[in-house]
Amino acid sequence: MQITYEYKIIEVDEESRTMLVEYTSPEREDVLASMPIPFEGQELEAVIKEYSPVALWVEVEKTLSIPSVGASGAVTEGQSIDVLQNEVVL
């Protein structure tokens, strides 16, 4: 799935070293995100991509599989762990 979005820097707070960015994408809810101001030599778009809401948008668009009230079952969890014993000789 490919999602195209636009961003707009709404606020920059040099004291807290953060900025507020608005992300928009057609047919999706707008998202405001706070993130660090890029350091010198760091690309703005790298920070924008790192904090983008794409994963949120993808999650929201997934179809849910609603369980029936009263559904029940049993679960056994765990995994076997092989432990290697090493002998240390000093």
C-alpha positions in Angstrom: 0.0 0.0 0.0 1.3 3.4 -0.9 0.2 6.5 1.0 1.0 10.0 -0.1 0.8 12.7 2.5 1.7 16.3 3.0 3.1 18.0 6.0 3.1 21.5 7.4 5.2 22.7 10.3 2.8 24.4 12.7 5.1 25.4 15.5 8.8 25.5 16.3 9.9 25.7 20.0 13.7 26.1 20.1 13.8 26.1 23.9 12.3 22.6 24.0 14.0 21.7 20.7 10.7 20.4 19.3 8.4 21.2 16.4 4.7 20.5 15.8 3.9 19.1 12.4 0.5 18.5 10.8 0.2 15.6 8.4 -2.6 15.4 5.9 -3.6 12.8 3.4 -6.8 12.6 1.2 -9.6 10.6 2.8 -7.7 10.2 6.1 -7.9 12.1 9.4 -5.3 14.8 9.9 -2.6 14.1 12.5 -0.6 16.5 14.6 2.7 15.2 15.8 5.4 16.6 18.0 9.0 15.7 17.1 12.6 16.9 17.6 13.9 19.7 15.5 16.5 18.3 13.1 20.1 18.7 14.0 22.5 20.5 11.7 23.3 18.1 8.9 20.1 16.1 9.4 17.5 16.3 6.7 14.1 17.7 7.6 12.3 15.1 5.5 14.2 12.3 7.3 12.6 13.5 10.6 9.3 14.0 9.0 9.3 10.4 7.6 10.4 9.0 11.0 7.4 10.5 12.8 4.9 10.1 10.0 1.5 8.6 10.9 1.4 6.1 8.0 1.4 3.1 10.3 -1.5 4.6 12.2 -3.5 5.3 9.0 -2.8 1.7 7.8 -4.0 0.3 11.1 -7.2 2.3 11.1 -8.0 1.2 7.6 -7.8 -2.6 8.5 -11.0 -4.5 8.6 -11.8 -5.8 12.0 -12.7 -9.4 12.8 -15.3 -9.0 15.6 -15.4 -11.9 18.0 -18.8 -13.2 19.2 -19.8 -12.4 22.8 -19.2 -15.5 24.8 -16.5 -16.9 22.6 -14.0 -18.9 24.7 -11.0 -21.2 24.4 -7.8 -22.3 25.9 -4.3 -21.1 25.2 -0.9 -22.6 26.0 2.0 -20.3 25.6 5.7 -20.8 26.0 8.7 -21.9 24.1 11.4 -24.2 24.8 14.7 -22.6 25.5 18.0 -24.4 25.0 20.5 -23.3 27.5 24.1 -23.8 26.8 26.3 -24.3 29.8 29.8 -23.1 29.3 32.5 -24.1 31.7 34.9 -21.3 32.6 38.4 -22.3 33.6 40.6 -19.6 35.2 
